[in-house]
Amino acid sequence: MNDMKAEYDLSKMKSRRNPYASKLKRPVTLRLLQDVVGYLKGVAAKLARLLGA
């Protein structure tokens, strides 16, 4: 009754672009304080060190 395979060969599948992708993306502008930008850069640096980048 279970039609699921243990593995699927994705190279044999027909691929196509997502027709809705262009409708999902919109440009957005956010104004951030300098201390917020500094905090986010610090978080990104810590994450990069953890990931070994």
Secondary structure, 3 states (H helix, E strand, C coil): CCCCCCCCCHHHCCCCCCCCHHHHCCCCCCCCCHHHHHHHHHHHHHHHHHHCC
